[in-house]
């Protein structure tokens, strides 16, 4: 029997739609627009931020539902594997969800029964936060001055705080970026990428498979890639188990403990970065898409087998936005002779997360969306995908388990479907965690 949201929340949704039609959005700084946060999907880790009195303890939520514990001036959200972050127009950061590794910034001794409650990260009170990013075991915030702050726990060097440092109970500034202004970071399961304001790319963490390029000069294959073609046929539960088992078997992991420039991209101005579980995507300022890391599922989208950053097989296409899931990749691209954009997908497709038929390892367009409004952004979960269009509509496809598609059912969608319950709402941002999702709606 499905555990659905309380009918009480339908009234909240109606009020939200009314506000979206008649109220103008406000901002206390810059051009960022403010909104309120909604969530749906897997509720077992508290990443939805919803009180058990409304949903039940650890219940899944099958339609977008207002997160009541947050202020109404949120400008950006980030969904990690099992936790969530929200930035306000006042530069405050809020966090909720899993806290096993201290990724909420409230200390590992915080009562477990409060993890689902959105709370301000008070240890960042002296930092005006401009952006935040969540992964599996790490959280990060970027200050308006371009400083990078990290916290959580990772034995794979993801903190970037120095040799052997695997834990930061409170947000700590990454010292390697003194003199640099960071504008974007992205985290995989054990690696990280950061882009500076002037387009330089830094990387650190677990370096196997060349997922952070050829830093250190020695690039070796991860034991996680040893499954070969048999891995591609796994259902996502079996595949994740295989990944976790492989991690336990790794000995003397090749780790880059501090951020380093990706020298092979020296002279290339980087415009966008995205990390999947164990692969990386980069867009250059001229629209080229470069990929690196594990290619077990064909998630690199290229026939070139070399390790390190190399162009995906997307000739005559310019990329403008990218997203990476556990084993699949998404990109918004347009042809050099056209301004109309399309979504391309490639990689693992066991749960229809590519949203299309055809060759999986080759980037191909998601044709069901080709006639719709222009895509603005894409986001990739474990085995589901989302796209936000210029009309403020949210489209979803892939695995519907735990309500992660927000369509009111647990069924998979082979092609993109619009989230009808958001009709009348202007969606400003939509992001996917592993199995949960956050939506920022103009209020």
N, C-alpha and C positions, 0 to 999 in steps of 0.2 A: 504494500500500500504506500502510495506516495505521500511524503510529508510536505504539505504545501503551506504557503504563507497564510497568515490569518486574514479573514475578510476585512478586518479593521483597516488593513493597509491599503485597501482599494480606495478608501476615503482620502488617505494621504496622497495617493497617486492622482486622484481627481483634482485636489488642491494644487498639486505640483503642475499639472497640465494647465490649469487656469492661470497660475502665476507665469508660466512660460509664455502664454499668449499676450498678457497685458503688462507685465512688469519688465522694465528695462534692467539689464544687468549692470552691476556697479563694480568699480575697482578703486582701491585706495592708492595704487601706484601703477605706472606704466599703462600698457594697453591690455593687460591680462584681464579676462572676463571672469567674473565670479559665478559660482553656482553651488548647488547642493549635490551630495553624493548618494548614489543608489548602488546596490550590490545584488548579486545573485550567484547561484552555484553551490559548491560544496561548503557546508557550514561546519565541518568536523573540527577545524582548527581555529575557529573564531575569526577567520579573515573577513567574514561578511560584516562584522561590527554590529550585529543585530542582537537585541536582548532575548534571552531564552523565554521570557514571558510572552513574547510574540510568536516565536518560531518553534520553541521546544529546544532542549539542550542538544547542540550539535546538529540541528536539523538542516537539511538541504533546502534551498529556496529556488523556486522554479520560474519566478518572474522578477524583474527589477523592483527593488524595494528600498524605500528611503532609509538611510542610516541616520537614526535619530540623535546620536551622541556627538555629532560634528557641528561646527559653526556653519553659517550660510555663506561665508565668503571664501570658499575653497577655490583655488585657481588651477590646481593640478593634482592628479592622483597617480599612484604607482602600485601595481599589484605584484608582490613577490610570489614565490612558490606557495607559501602558506600564510603570508601576512600582508598587511596593507599600509600605505602611507598616504598622507594628504597634506598639501601645502596651502596656506591661506594667504590672502592679500597683505596681511600684516607681517609676513615672513615667518610665521609659526609653522611647526611641523607636528602632525598628529600621527599616531601609530596604533595598530591593533592586530591581533591574530597570534600566531605561534610565537613563543618566546623561549623555546628550549635553548637557543644559542644566544639569548640576550639581544635579539635583533629589534626589539621594541624600544630599546634605550631607557628602560625603566628599571633595569637590574634583573638578574636571573632569579632573585628571591621574591619578585612580585607575585602575589597570590594567583594561582592558575585560574581561579574562577573569575578573575578580572581581565584576563588577556583579551577577551572579545570586546572589551569596552574601549572605544577610541579615547586616547589620552594624549595630551601635549607632551612632547619630548622636552622636558624642562631643562635638561642639561645643555640644550642648544639655545637657551634664552638670550645669550649674548651674540648669537649669530642670526643675521637676517637671511633666512633661507629663500633661495630663488628657485630651487628644484630639488627633487628627491627621487631616489631609485632603490628598488627592493629586489632581492634575489632569494635564494633558498635560505641562507644562513647569515646574510650580511644586509645591512641597510647603509645608505649613503645620502648625504645632503651636500648641496653646493651652495655656498654663500654668495651674496650679491657681489662680493669682491673676487669671486672665482676660486675661493678656497674649497677644498674637498675634505669632508668629514666622514668617517666610517665607524661602524660598530657592529658587534656580533662575534661569531666564533667560526673559524675555518682553518683546518690544518693544511689547506692547499694554498696558503699564501694570499688569499683574496683580499685581506685587509690592506696590504701594501705598506705596512708600517715599519717594516724592517725585518732582517733575518730572524727566524724563529718565533716571531710574534704571531700567535694564532688566536688571540682573544682581546677584545676591547669591550669592557663592560659599559662604558659610557662613550659617546661620540668623541673621536680623537682626530685631530687634523693630520692629514697625510703630508709629512715634511718634504717629500721629494718634489712637491709642486710649488715650492717657494719661488716666486718670480713668474709663475705661469698663471693663466686664468682659465680654469676648467669650465666648460659649458655643458658637457654631456658625458655620462658614464653609463656603462652597461655591464652586467655581471652574468656569467654562466654558472655552472655548478662549482667550478673551481678556478675560473680565470676571469679577467676583467679588462675592459678597454676604456680609455678616456680620450676625449677630443678637446683640444684647447681652442680658445677663441680665434687664433690665427691658423687653425687647421692642422696642427700636428697631432699625431696619434701615439699615445702611450699605452703600454700593456704590462700586465703582471699576473702572477699566480701560476697555476698548473700549466706547463708548457707542452705536454705531449701532443702529438699529431699536428704540431705547428699552429695550434689554435690561437696563439698570440704571435704568430709569425716565426721568424728564424732568430729571435732573441737568444743570445747565448751561443749561437753558432752550431749547437747540436740539437737536431730535431729527430725525435724517435716516435715510433708508433705506440699508442696506448694499448694495454691489454684489453681495454674495453672494445677495441675494434676486432678482436679475434673471432667474434661470432660469425663474421661473414654474412652470406646470403640468408642463413638460417634466422638471423636476428630480424631481417626485414619482414618475415612472416609472423613475428610475434604479435600478440595482442599487447596493448600498452602496459597492462599489469605485469606480464611476463617480461617485457622488454625492460621495464624499470627495475625489476628484480635482477635481471642479468647485469644491468649497469651497476647497481649497488653491490652485487657480489664481486664484480670486477674491481670496484674501488677497494674493497677489503683485501683483495689479493695483491694490490699494487705495493711494491716495496721501493724505498728510496725514490720517491716521486720526484721528477724533475720540476723544480719550483723556482720561479723568479720572484724574490721576496719584495722587491721594490719596483715601482713604475720605471720603465725604460722606454726610450723612443724606439718605435718599430723602424729600424734602419732601412729595411727593404722598401719602405714607402717614403723614404727621404726624397723630398722634391714633389711629392704628391700632396695636395691640399685635401684634407678629409672633411666631408660635409656631414656625414651621419654614420653612426655605429650601432650594432645590435649583436648581442651574444645569445646563442642558443645554449642548450645544456653543455655541449662540447664542440660547438663550431661558432664561427664569427663571420659577420657580414659588415662590409664597409662600403660607403658611397663616396667617391671622389667629387671634387667640386665641379668636374665636367660631366658628371652623371654616370661614370663607370661603376659597375658593381663588382667588388672584389670579395672573394670568399676564402676561408681558411679553416682548418681543423678536421674533425672526424667527418668521414663521408660514408659511414655505414649505411645510412638510409638514402643516400643520394642528395643530402641536404646542401651540398656545396654547389650543385647545379652546373658542374663543369666536367668536361672529359679529361682535362689535364690532371694527372694523378699526383703531381708534385706537391710536397708539403710547403706551406707558407701561403701568402696572399697572392692569388692569381685571379684574372677576370672570369666571371661566370659566362656561360655560353649564351650571351644576350646581345648579339651583334645588332647594331642600328637601333638600340634601345637606350634611353636615358632613364635612370632610376632616380626617384625623388624621396622615397620613404621605404623603410625595411623593417621586418620583424622576424624573429627566430624563435621557434618552439623547441620541444624536446628533440624532434628529429625532422622537422619541416621548416621551410622558409617561405616568406612572403615579400613581395616588393610591388610598389606602385611605379609603373614605368610609362613612358610615352615614346612613340617613334620620333626620330629626328625631324621628320617632315610633318608632324602633327602635334597639336597641343592637347589632344584628347588623351586622357590617361586610362590605363587598365591595370587590374591586379594580376600579377603573375605568381604562381606557386610551384613548389617542387619539393621532393623529399618523401618522407614517410606518409603513407596514405591509408593505413589500416582502418582508420575510423572516418574516412572521407574528409580529413582535415584540409586536403588540397582543394576541395570544392569543385573538382572536375575529374573527367576521365583522361586517359592517355598516358604517355610515358611519364613515369614518376620522377626520374632523376633529371629531367630536362625542364627548365623554366618554360611554362606554357600559360596562356591567359585563362583566367576564371571567366569563361564566356557567359555564364548566367548573369554576370554583373555588367557586361559590356554595354548594354543599352541603358543602364541606370545612371543616376547622377554621378558626377565625377568623384572618385574616392579621394578622401583627404588623409586618412591614416589607416593602418592595419595593425593588428595585434595577434600574437600566436600563443595559445596555451599549450598544455601538454599534448592534447590531441583534438583541439578545436581552434577555430579561427574567427576573427571579427574584423569588420571594416566599417568605417564611418564615412558617410558621403557628404558632399557639399550642401545637401539639403537637410543635414542634421539627422539623417536616418541611420540606424544601426542594423547591420546585416551580419548574420552568424551562420556557421556551418561546421560540420564535424560531429564529434561525440556529444550526445545530449545527456549522458549519465550525470546524475547529481544535479540536474537542472542547469548545467553550465552554459546552455544556449539561451536561457531566459525565455523560452517559447512555451512554457507551461507543461512540458512533457519530458520524459527521459530518453526520447528517441533521437537517433542520429539523423542528420540532414546531409544528404549527398551534395546538394547545391545550396547556395546562399539563400537564406530566408530572412525577411525583415522582422524585427521585434515589434509586433503590433502594439504591445502594451505601452510603448513609448510614443505612440502617435500623439501629436500635439505638443510634445516636449522638444526643446532644442538641445540636442546632445552636443556638448562641447568637447568631450574626450571620452574614449572607451579603451580600457586596458584589460588584458587577460593575465591572470596568474596561472598556476598550473591547472587548477580546477575551479577557480572562482573568478569573478569579474567585477570591475568597478566602472561606474558610469558617472561622469560629471555633467549635470543638467543645468542649463541656465535657469535662474530663478527670478 
